[in-house]
Amino acid sequence: MNKTTENSGEATKSKNFLEMIIDNDIQKGKNEGRVHTRFPPEPNGYLHIGHAKSICLNFGLAEKYNGKCNLRFDDTNPSKEEEEYVNSIMEDVKWLGFDWEDRLFYASDYFDQLYEWAVKLIKDGKAYVDDQSADLISEQRGVPTRPGIDSPFRNRSVEENLGLFERMKAGEFPNGTHVLRAKIDMASPNMHMRDPVLYRIMHSKHHRTGDKWCIYPMYDFAHGQSDYLEGITHSICTLEFEIHRPLYDWFLDQLIDTDYRPRQHEFARLNLSYTVMSKRKLLELVTEKYVSGWDDPRMPTISGLRRRGYTPEAIRNFADRVGVAKRENVIDVGLLEFSVREHLNKVAPRIFAVLDPLKVIITNYPEGKTEDLILENNPEDPEGGNRVVPFSREILIERDDFMEDPPNKFFRLGPGREVRLKGAYIIKCEDYKKDENGNVTELYCTYDPETKSGSGEMRKVKGTLHWVSEAESVDAEIRIYDRLFMNESPDDLEEGGDFKSNLNPESLKIVKGKIEPSVKNAKPMDKFQFQRLGYYCVDLDSSATKLIFNRTVTLKDTWAKMNK
């Protein structure tokens, strides 16, 4: 979390290291004091909670410093990219509350310029075409403690390299037969400086440029130059790109002759307990049908979290709490759940829902009578208003709110015991009925008409239960989601292990519940607190004829208790 400092009696957040860098750059007049960031996703999958942190960081810094933030798609690998992913990414960024305005860009916007820059490197003797296989090139690079081996094609003439590169562009060669490599230093301790690949052949239709190109630039070559063309000042990447920074700077040094330079800065990516963040692994879960899709509410994707009922405010608050670190660490998923719970507590209306119904007959309540009770929607929301909840002789409570032989500290219903029905009356269990298997099927209770909630001085009892009137209740399918993985570190496996072996078989349970009638007209994505049970969201598949709720998060605040 960000620390706070006292300043003139007010608590203010201390600045993270990126803000300190930006402050220093502004003070020195770098890039005329501009702050221009970018969020550069690959359109090869749906964004996840780790990307959400990066979105909040890049757009948030631009907002804080009255700067700009671009959305740029790194669409340099058409074999894995789809328009579906482009659309989902734009939807996610907008949903989180950020606006790139007119600054939507693609790396493919710069393919012509990148090609010209590659030609310049060849003409300057700083790039060459290599005919070797990817495996052989990798083997020749060696290891950081031992110099690599020069390619036998490293000293081709400029004319031969230009001719071969032009033929690569013209589509004369099949995939994998030639690459264009930078000529830097095969003895560098930084493996990324050992003649990295700039272009590879890929006969694959691009979602924007079609069949115009059959050679595509590598990310390392497109990254810094795209930043330069867009006027980016602070190119903020996750920590794994730190070792790529010398290459980022090398390309700019060879190709750019202006005073302006974008600068790369790295921060620690988000690692979350009980979660995998690899898009490759998330895609595997989708394609092998371990989940229902990218927006399955058990997935850490932004679309999955949205469908589960998470709010953009909660995710932004979570990103702020996590802060910006220089070192890798693992964040407890409980902090994310706490952030969601905290926000929903302020905005979600309270309703009654019974997930495992047990019938209660109030024997001294008039038959055929229905009483409308006025209940507050949300005590945390001054504008939340009230709702009408019907009360009648026959109601439903949770089955586990009754025990035939309850212990002393069980403050719910048992023979001869009293409880308050939330917003209604105190009832007393007088008797109960069981079926032939010994299961309790009905409770017979009496109510005290002088104990109506809100009617002045109320008699106190220790237990309060939620309930619904049986006749007026609404049927609903309740999807109770839990963590997708059983292991806190699902990627920690024995040699040869499969991360899917850590999947939680209890990550989804479906029950048929009964809910108060105020939800009849609830729309997909409406959010509620089921009193005493948790926060729930109306699913996208819900309809007028079938009401479906997803559990967003439980009421129990384990993270806050753990960190008191």
C-alpha positions as CSV (number, residue, x, y, z in Angstrom):
1,M,0.0,0.0,0.0
2,N,1.0,3.6,-0.5
3,K,2.3,5.1,2.7
4,T,1.0,8.5,3.9
5,T,2.8,11.5,5.2
6,E,1.4,14.4,7.3
7,N,1.5,17.7,5.6
8,S,-0.2,20.7,7.2
9,G,-2.4,18.4,9.1
10,E,-3.6,16.5,6.0
11,A,-2.7,12.9,5.2
12,T,-1.3,12.7,1.6
13,K,0.0,9.7,-0.2
14,S,3.7,9.5,-0.7
15,K,4.8,9.4,-4.3
16,N,5.8,6.1,-5.9
17,F,9.2,5.8,-7.7
18,L,7.6,6.4,-11.2
19,E,6.1,9.7,-10.0
20,M,9.4,10.7,-8.6
21,I,11.1,10.0,-12.0
22,I,8.4,12.1,-13.7
23,D,8.8,14.9,-11.2
24,N,12.5,14.9,-11.8
25,D,12.1,14.9,-15.6
26,I,9.7,17.8,-15.5
27,Q,12.0,19.7,-13.2
28,K,14.9,19.2,-15.7
29,G,12.7,20.2,-18.6
30,K,12.9,16.8,-20.4
31,N,10.6,16.6,-23.4
32,E,9.4,20.1,-22.7
33,G,7.8,18.9,-19.5
34,R,5.4,16.7,-21.3
35,V,4.0,13.5,-19.8
36,H,2.8,11.0,-22.5
37,T,2.3,7.3,-21.6
38,R,0.8,4.4,-23.5
39,F,-0.9,1.1,-22.8
40,P,0.3,-1.4,-25.5
41,P,-1.6,-4.7,-25.2
42,E,-1.2,-7.6,-27.7
43,P,-4.6,-8.5,-29.2
44,N,-4.0,-12.3,-28.6
45,G,-6.3,-12.8,-25.7
46,Y,-8.5,-11.1,-23.1
47,L,-7.0,-8.7,-20.6
48,H,-6.7,-9.9,-17.0
49,I,-6.4,-8.2,-13.6
50,G,-2.6,-7.7,-14.1
51,H,-3.4,-5.7,-17.2
52,A,-5.9,-3.7,-15.2
53,K,-3.1,-2.6,-12.9
54,S,-1.1,-1.4,-15.9
55,I,-4.1,0.4,-17.4
56,C,-4.7,2.2,-14.1
57,L,-1.1,3.1,-13.8
58,N,-0.6,4.4,-17.4
59,F,-3.8,6.3,-17.7
60,G,-3.6,7.4,-14.0
61,L,-0.2,9.0,-14.4
62,A,-1.3,10.8,-17.6
63,E,-4.3,12.1,-15.7
64,K,-2.3,13.2,-12.7
65,Y,0.2,15.2,-14.7
66,N,-2.3,16.6,-17.2
67,G,-0.7,14.5,-19.9
68,K,-2.0,12.0,-22.4
69,C,-2.2,8.2,-22.7
70,N,-2.4,6.3,-25.9
71,L,-4.0,2.9,-26.5
72,R,-1.8,1.1,-28.9
73,F,-2.3,-2.5,-30.0
74,D,1.0,-4.5,-30.5
75,D,-0.4,-6.4,-33.5
76,T,2.9,-7.8,-34.8
77,N,1.9,-11.5,-34.7
78,P,-1.1,-12.1,-36.9
79,S,-1.1,-15.9,-36.3
80,K,-2.4,-15.3,-32.7
81,E,-4.4,-12.1,-33.1
82,E,-8.1,-11.6,-33.6
83,E,-10.5,-8.7,-34.0
84,E,-12.5,-10.2,-31.1
85,Y,-9.5,-9.5,-28.8
86,V,-9.2,-5.9,-30.0
87,N,-12.8,-5.2,-29.3
88,S,-12.7,-6.9,-25.9
89,I,-9.6,-4.8,-24.9
90,M,-11.2,-1.5,-25.9
91,E,-14.4,-2.5,-23.9
92,D,-12.3,-3.3,-20.8
93,V,-10.4,-0.1,-20.9
94,K,-13.6,2.0,-21.2
95,W,-15.3,-0.1,-18.5
96,L,-12.5,0.7,-16.1
97,G,-13.2,4.4,-16.7
98,F,-10.4,5.5,-19.0
99,D,-10.5,7.3,-22.3
100,W,-7.8,7.3,-25.0
101,E,-9.8,10.0,-26.8
102,D,-8.5,10.2,-30.4
103,R,-5.3,8.3,-29.6
104,L,-6.0,4.8,-30.8
105,F,-3.0,3.3,-32.5
106,Y,-1.7,0.0,-33.8
107,A,1.9,-1.1,-34.4
108,S,0.7,-2.0,-37.9
109,D,0.2,1.7,-38.5
110,Y,4.0,1.9,-38.6
111,F,4.8,-1.2,-40.7
112,D,6.0,0.9,-43.7
113,Q,8.2,3.1,-41.5
114,L,9.6,0.1,-39.6
115,Y,10.5,-1.6,-42.8
116,E,12.4,1.5,-44.0
117,W,14.2,1.7,-40.7
118,A,15.2,-2.0,-41.1
119,V,16.6,-1.2,-44.5
120,K,18.6,1.7,-43.0
121,L,20.1,-0.7,-40.5
122,I,21.1,-3.0,-43.3
123,K,22.6,-0.2,-45.3
124,D,24.5,1.0,-42.2
125,G,26.0,-2.6,-41.8
126,K,24.0,-3.1,-38.6
127,A,21.6,-5.8,-39.7
128,Y,21.8,-9.0,-41.8
129,V,19.7,-11.8,-43.1
130,D,20.3,-15.2,-41.5
131,D,19.2,-18.4,-43.2
132,Q,19.5,-20.6,-40.1
133,S,16.7,-22.2,-38.1
134,A,15.4,-20.7,-34.9
135,D,16.8,-23.6,-32.9
136,L,20.3,-23.2,-34.3
137,I,20.2,-19.4,-33.8
138,S,19.2,-19.9,-30.2
139,E,21.9,-22.5,-29.7
140,Q,24.6,-20.2,-31.1
141,R,23.6,-17.4,-28.7
142,G,25.1,-19.5,-25.9
143,V,24.6,-18.5,-22.3
144,P,25.2,-15.2,-20.4
145,T,28.5,-16.5,-18.9
146,R,29.9,-17.7,-22.3
147,P,30.1,-15.7,-25.6
148,G,27.9,-16.7,-28.4
149,I,29.0,-17.9,-31.8
150,D,28.8,-15.7,-34.9
151,S,26.3,-16.7,-37.5
152,P,28.0,-17.8,-40.8
153,F,25.9,-15.2,-42.5
154,R,26.8,-12.3,-40.2
155,N,29.2,-10.7,-42.7
156,R,27.1,-10.9,-45.8
157,S,27.5,-7.8,-48.0
158,V,25.0,-4.9,-47.7
159,E,23.8,-5.6,-51.3
160,E,23.2,-9.3,-50.6
161,N,21.3,-8.5,-47.4
162,L,19.1,-5.9,-49.1
163,G,18.3,-8.3,-51.9
164,L,17.4,-11.1,-49.5
165,F,15.3,-8.8,-47.3
166,E,13.4,-7.5,-50.3
167,R,12.7,-11.1,-51.4
168,M,11.5,-12.0,-47.9
169,K,9.1,-9.1,-48.2
170,A,8.0,-10.2,-51.6
171,G,7.0,-13.6,-50.2
172,E,9.6,-15.7,-52.0
173,F,10.6,-17.8,-48.9
174,P,8.5,-20.1,-46.7
175,N,8.1,-19.5,-43.0
176,G,11.2,-20.2,-40.8
177,T,13.7,-20.1,-43.6
178,H,15.1,-16.5,-43.1
179,V,15.1,-13.8,-40.5
180,L,16.6,-10.4,-40.3
181,R,18.9,-9.9,-37.3
182,A,20.6,-6.8,-35.8
183,K,24.4,-6.9,-35.7
184,I,25.3,-5.9,-32.2
185,D,27.5,-8.0,-29.9
186,M,27.5,-11.8,-29.7
187,A,29.7,-11.6,-26.6
188,S,27.4,-9.3,-24.6
189,P,26.4,-10.6,-21.2
190,N,22.9,-9.4,-22.0
191,M,21.4,-12.2,-24.2
192,H,19.0,-9.7,-25.8
193,M,21.9,-7.9,-27.4
194,R,23.3,-11.0,-29.1
195,D,22.1,-10.2,-32.6
196,P,18.4,-10.2,-31.9
197,V,15.9,-11.1,-34.6
198,L,14.1,-8.0,-36.1
199,Y,11.9,-9.6,-38.7
200,R,10.5,-13.1,-39.3
201,I,8.6,-14.5,-42.2
202,M,5.0,-15.3,-41.4
203,H,2.6,-16.1,-44.3
204,S,-0.5,-15.2,-42.2
205,K,-3.4,-12.8,-42.9
206,H,-3.3,-9.7,-40.7
207,H,-6.5,-8.5,-39.2
208,R,-5.8,-5.0,-40.4
209,T,-3.3,-5.1,-43.3
210,G,-4.6,-8.3,-44.8
211,D,-2.1,-10.0,-47.1
212,K,0.1,-6.9,-47.7
213,W,2.9,-8.2,-45.5
214,C,4.4,-11.6,-45.0
215,I,7.2,-10.4,-42.8
216,Y,6.5,-8.9,-39.4
217,P,8.7,-7.0,-36.9
218,M,9.5,-8.5,-33.5
219,Y,8.1,-6.6,-30.5
220,D,11.6,-5.4,-29.4
221,F,12.0,-3.7,-32.8
222,A,8.5,-2.2,-33.0
223,H,8.3,-1.1,-29.3
224,G,10.7,1.8,-29.0
225,Q,10.1,3.1,-32.5
226,S,6.3,3.1,-32.0
227,D,6.8,5.0,-28.8
228,Y,9.0,7.5,-30.7
229,L,6.5,8.0,-33.5
230,E,3.7,8.7,-31.0
231,G,5.7,11.2,-28.9
232,I,5.7,8.9,-25.8
233,T,7.8,10.3,-23.0
234,H,7.6,7.6,-20.4
235,S,7.3,4.0,-21.7
236,I,6.2,2.1,-18.6
237,C,6.7,-1.7,-18.8
238,T,6.7,-4.6,-16.4
239,L,9.9,-5.8,-14.8
240,E,10.6,-8.6,-17.2
241,F,11.4,-5.9,-19.9
242,E,14.2,-4.4,-17.8
243,I,16.8,-6.5,-19.5
244,H,15.3,-5.4,-22.9
245,R,15.9,-1.7,-22.1
246,P,19.5,-1.6,-23.6
247,L,18.1,-2.9,-26.8
248,Y,15.2,-0.4,-26.7
249,D,17.8,2.4,-26.4
250,W,20.2,0.9,-29.0
251,F,17.6,0.9,-31.8
252,L,16.7,4.5,-31.0
253,D,20.3,5.5,-31.0
254,Q,20.9,3.9,-34.5
255,L,17.7,5.3,-36.1
256,I,16.8,8.6,-34.4
257,D,18.8,11.9,-34.6
258,T,16.5,14.2,-32.6
259,D,16.9,15.4,-29.0
260,Y,13.6,13.9,-28.0
261,R,13.7,10.3,-26.8
262,P,11.1,8.1,-25.1
263,R,12.5,6.4,-22.0
264,Q,11.6,3.0,-20.7
265,H,10.9,2.5,-17.0
266,E,9.9,-0.8,-15.4
267,F,7.7,-1.8,-12.4
268,A,6.8,-5.1,-10.9
269,R,3.9,-6.9,-12.5
270,L,0.9,-7.9,-10.5
271,N,1.1,-11.5,-9.1
272,L,-2.0,-12.7,-7.3
273,S,-2.4,-15.7,-5.0
274,Y,-4.6,-18.5,-6.2
275,T,-4.4,-17.1,-9.8
276,V,-2.5,-17.7,-13.0
277,M,-1.7,-14.7,-15.1
278,S,-0.3,-16.3,-18.2
279,K,-2.5,-15.6,-21.3
280,R,-1.3,-18.9,-22.7
281,K,-2.5,-20.8,-19.7
282,L,-5.8,-18.8,-19.6
283,L,-6.3,-19.7,-23.3
284,E,-5.7,-23.3,-22.5
285,L,-8.4,-23.2,-19.8
286,V,-10.8,-21.8,-22.4
287,T,-9.9,-24.0,-25.4
288,E,-10.0,-27.2,-23.3
289,K,-13.3,-26.1,-21.7
290,Y,-12.2,-26.1,-18.1
291,V,-14.2,-22.8,-18.0
292,S,-17.1,-21.6,-20.1
293,G,-15.1,-18.9,-21.8
294,W,-12.9,-15.9,-21.4
295,D,-15.6,-14.2,-19.4
296,D,-16.2,-17.1,-17.1
297,P,-16.7,-15.5,-13.6
298,R,-13.9,-17.7,-12.2
299,M,-11.4,-16.3,-14.6
300,P,-9.1,-13.4,-13.6
301,T,-9.9,-11.6,-16.9
302,I,-11.4,-8.2,-16.7
303,S,-14.5,-9.5,-18.5
304,G,-14.7,-12.4,-16.1
305,L,-14.5,-10.1,-13.1
306,R,-17.1,-7.8,-14.6
307,R,-19.5,-10.7,-15.2
308,R,-19.0,-11.9,-11.7
309,G,-20.1,-8.5,-10.4
310,Y,-16.8,-6.7,-9.7
311,T,-17.0,-2.9,-10.2
312,P,-14.5,-0.7,-11.9
313,E,-14.2,1.4,-8.8
314,A,-13.2,-1.6,-6.8
315,I,-10.5,-2.6,-9.3
316,R,-9.1,0.9,-9.4
317,N,-9.1,1.0,-5.6
318,F,-7.3,-2.3,-5.6
319,A,-4.7,-1.1,-8.0
320,D,-4.1,1.9,-5.9
321,R,-3.7,-0.2,-2.7
322,V,-1.3,-2.5,-4.4
323,G,0.8,0.5,-5.4
324,V,3.8,0.5,-7.7
325,A,6.8,-1.7,-6.7
326,K,10.3,-2.2,-8.1
327,R,10.5,-5.8,-6.8
328,E,8.3,-8.8,-7.6
329,N,5.9,-9.9,-4.9
330,V,2.6,-11.8,-4.6
331,I,-0.5,-10.0,-3.5
332,D,-3.1,-11.9,-1.5
333,V,-6.2,-12.3,-3.5
334,G,-8.0,-11.4,-0.3
335,L,-7.0,-7.7,-0.9
336,L,-8.9,-7.8,-4.2
337,E,-11.9,-9.3,-2.5
338,F,-11.8,-6.7,0.2
339,S,-11.7,-3.9,-2.3
340,V,-14.8,-5.3,-4.0
341,R,-16.6,-5.9,-0.8
342,E,-15.8,-2.4,0.4
343,H,-17.3,-0.8,-2.7
344,L,-20.4,-3.0,-2.9
345,N,-21.1,-2.4,0.7
346,K,-21.7,1.2,-0.2
347,V,-23.7,0.8,-3.4
348,A,-25.4,-2.6,-3.4
349,P,-29.1,-2.8,-2.2
350,R,-29.8,-5.4,0.5
351,I,-32.3,-8.1,-0.3
352,F,-33.5,-11.4,1.2
353,A,-32.6,-14.7,-0.6
354,V,-32.8,-18.2,0.7
355,L,-30.5,-20.7,-1.0
356,D,-31.5,-23.9,0.9
357,P,-35.1,-23.3,1.9
358,L,-36.8,-24.7,5.0
359,K,-40.5,-24.0,5.3
360,V,-41.8,-22.2,8.5
361,I,-45.5,-22.0,9.3
362,I,-46.4,-19.3,11.7
363,T,-49.4,-20.9,13.3
364,N,-50.9,-17.8,15.0
365,Y,-50.6,-15.5,12.0
366,P,-53.9,-15.0,10.2
367,E,-54.3,-17.3,7.2
368,G,-54.6,-15.5,3.8
369,K,-53.1,-12.3,5.2
370,T,-50.1,-10.7,3.5
371,E,-48.4,-7.7,5.2
372,D,-46.2,-5.2,3.4
373,L,-43.1,-4.3,5.3
374,I,-41.0,-1.3,4.5
375,L,-37.3,-2.1,4.6
376,E,-34.3,0.1,4.0
377,N,-32.3,-0.8,0.8
378,N,-28.9,0.1,2.1
379,P,-28.0,1.7,5.4
380,E,-24.7,2.8,3.9
381,D,-26.3,4.7,1.1
382,P,-28.2,7.9,2.1
383,E,-29.9,7.9,-1.3
384,G,-30.7,4.1,-1.3
385,G,-34.4,4.5,-0.4
386,N,-36.7,1.7,0.7
387,R,-38.5,-1.3,-0.7
388,V,-41.6,-3.3,0.1
389,V,-41.2,-6.9,1.3
390,P,-44.3,-9.1,1.8
391,F,-44.7,-11.1,5.0
392,S,-47.2,-13.9,5.4
393,R,-48.1,-17.0,7.5
394,E,-45.8,-19.3,5.5
395,I,-42.2,-18.2,5.0
396,L,-38.8,-19.8,4.1
397,I,-35.6,-19.7,6.0
398,E,-32.2,-21.2,5.5
399,R,-32.1,-24.9,6.5
400,D,-28.9,-24.4,8.5
401,D,-30.6,-21.8,10.6
402,F,-32.4,-24.6,12.5
403,M,-31.0,-27.4,14.7
404,E,-33.0,-30.0,16.5
405,D,-30.5,-30.1,19.4
406,P,-28.6,-26.8,19.2
407,P,-25.5,-26.1,21.3
408,N,-25.6,-23.1,23.7
409,K,-23.9,-20.7,21.4
410,F,-26.2,-21.5,18.5
411,F,-28.3,-18.3,18.4
412,R,-30.6,-19.4,15.6
413,L,-33.8,-21.5,15.7
414,G,-34.2,-24.7,17.8
415,P,-37.1,-26.2,19.7
416,G,-38.4,-23.6,22.2
417,R,-36.0,-20.9,20.9
418,E,-36.7,-17.4,19.7
419,V,-35.2,-15.4,16.9
420,R,-36.0,-12.1,15.1
421,L,-37.0,-12.2,11.5
422,K,-35.1,-9.3,9.9
423,G,-37.4,-6.3,9.5
424,A,-40.4,-8.3,10.9
425,Y,-41.2,-10.1,14.1
426,I,-39.8,-12.3,16.8
427,I,-40.9,-15.9,16.3
428,K,-40.6,-19.0,18.5
429,C,-40.2,-22.6,17.3
430,E,-42.9,-24.7,18.9
431,D,-42.6,-27.9,16.9
432,Y,-41.3,-29.4,13.7
433,K,-42.0,-32.2,11.2
434,K,-39.7,-34.7,9.7
435,D,-40.0,-37.0,6.6
436,E,-39.4,-40.8,6.6
437,N,-35.6,-40.2,6.2
438,G,-35.4,-38.1,9.3
439,N,-35.0,-34.8,7.4
440,V,-36.8,-31.8,8.9
441,T,-39.4,-30.5,6.4
442,E,-41.4,-27.9,8.3
443,L,-41.2,-25.8,11.4
444,Y,-44.2,-24.7,13.4
445,C,-43.7,-21.3,15.1
446,T,-45.6,-18.6,16.8
447,Y,-45.0,-14.9,16.4
448,D,-45.3,-12.0,18.9
449,P,-47.3,-9.3,17.2
450,E,-45.9,-6.7,19.7
451,T,-42.4,-7.1,18.3
452,K,-42.7,-5.7,14.9
453,S,-39.5,-4.0,13.8
454,G,-39.6,-0.2,13.8
455,S,-42.6,-0.1,16.1
456,G,-40.9,1.5,19.1
457,E,-39.3,-0.3,22.0
458,M,-38.4,-3.8,20.8
459,R,-37.8,-6.9,22.9
460,K,-34.2,-8.1,22.3
461,V,-33.2,-11.6,21.2
462,K,-29.7,-12.8,20.2
463,G,-30.5,-14.2,16.7
464,T,-31.7,-12.4,13.6
465,L,-32.6,-14.4,10.4
466,H,-33.3,-13.5,6.8
467,W,-36.4,-15.0,5.2
468,V,-38.8,-14.8,2.3
469,S,-42.5,-15.2,2.0
470,E,-43.1,-18.5,0.3
471,A,-46.1,-17.5,-1.9
472,E,-44.5,-14.3,-3.2
473,S,-40.9,-15.6,-3.6
474,V,-39.1,-15.7,-6.9
475,D,-37.3,-18.7,-8.2
476,A,-33.6,-18.1,-9.1
477,E,-30.6,-20.1,-10.2
478,I,-27.7,-19.2,-7.9
479,R,-24.2,-19.8,-9.1
480,I,-21.8,-20.0,-6.2
481,Y,-18.3,-19.3,-7.4
482,D,-15.2,-20.0,-5.4
483,R,-11.5,-19.7,-6.3
484,L,-10.5,-21.5,-9.5
485,F,-7.4,-23.0,-8.0
486,M,-6.9,-24.8,-4.7
487,N,-3.2,-24.0,-4.4
488,E,-2.1,-20.5,-3.3
489,S,0.6,-20.8,-6.0
490,P,-1.0,-22.8,-8.8
491,D,2.2,-22.5,-11.0
492,D,4.4,-24.1,-8.3
493,L,4.6,-27.7,-9.7
494,E,6.8,-30.7,-9.5
495,E,8.8,-31.3,-12.6
496,G,6.5,-32.3,-15.4
497,G,3.4,-31.2,-13.5
498,D,0.4,-29.5,-15.0
499,F,-1.0,-26.3,-13.5
500,K,-4.5,-27.6,-14.2
501,S,-3.9,-30.3,-11.6
502,N,-4.5,-27.5,-9.1
503,L,-8.0,-26.7,-10.3
504,N,-10.6,-26.6,-7.6
505,P,-13.4,-29.1,-8.4
506,E,-15.7,-27.0,-6.1
507,S,-15.1,-23.8,-7.9
508,L,-18.7,-23.7,-9.0
509,K,-21.9,-24.9,-7.3
510,I,-25.4,-24.3,-8.7
511,V,-28.4,-24.2,-6.4
512,K,-32.0,-23.3,-6.8
513,G,-33.0,-20.5,-4.4
514,K,-35.9,-18.3,-3.4
515,I,-35.6,-14.5,-3.5
516,E,-37.9,-11.7,-2.4
517,P,-40.1,-10.4,-5.2
518,S,-38.4,-6.9,-5.5
519,V,-35.9,-8.5,-7.8
520,K,-38.5,-9.5,-10.5
521,N,-37.4,-6.8,-12.8
522,A,-33.6,-7.0,-12.1
523,K,-31.5,-6.5,-15.1
524,P,-28.2,-8.3,-16.0
525,M,-25.3,-6.8,-14.1
526,D,-27.5,-5.4,-11.3
527,K,-25.7,-6.0,-8.0
528,F,-27.2,-6.9,-4.6
529,Q,-26.2,-8.0,-1.1
530,F,-28.0,-11.2,-0.2
531,Q,-28.3,-10.5,3.5
532,R,-26.1,-12.7,5.7
533,L,-24.9,-14.5,2.5
534,G,-22.7,-12.3,0.3
535,Y,-22.8,-10.1,-2.7
536,Y,-24.4,-11.3,-5.9
537,C,-24.8,-10.0,-9.5
538,V,-27.4,-10.8,-12.1
539,D,-25.7,-12.8,-14.8
540,L,-25.7,-11.9,-18.5
541,D,-27.7,-15.1,-19.3
542,S,-30.5,-14.0,-17.0
543,S,-33.9,-13.3,-18.5
544,A,-37.5,-12.5,-17.6
545,T,-38.2,-16.2,-17.5
546,K,-35.0,-17.4,-15.8
547,L,-33.3,-15.3,-13.1
548,I,-29.6,-16.2,-12.6
549,F,-27.3,-14.8,-10.0
550,N,-23.5,-15.1,-9.7
551,R,-21.9,-14.9,-6.3
552,T,-19.4,-12.0,-6.5
553,V,-17.8,-12.3,-3.0
554,T,-18.7,-13.5,0.4
555,L,-19.5,-11.2,3.3
556,K,-16.6,-12.5,5.4
557,D,-13.8,-10.1,5.3
558,T,-10.8,-12.4,5.9
559,W,-8.2,-10.0,4.5
560,A,-9.1,-7.1,6.8
561,K,-9.2,-9.4,9.9
562,M,-5.8,-10.8,8.9
563,N,-4.2,-7.4,8.6
564,K,-5.6,-5.7,11.8
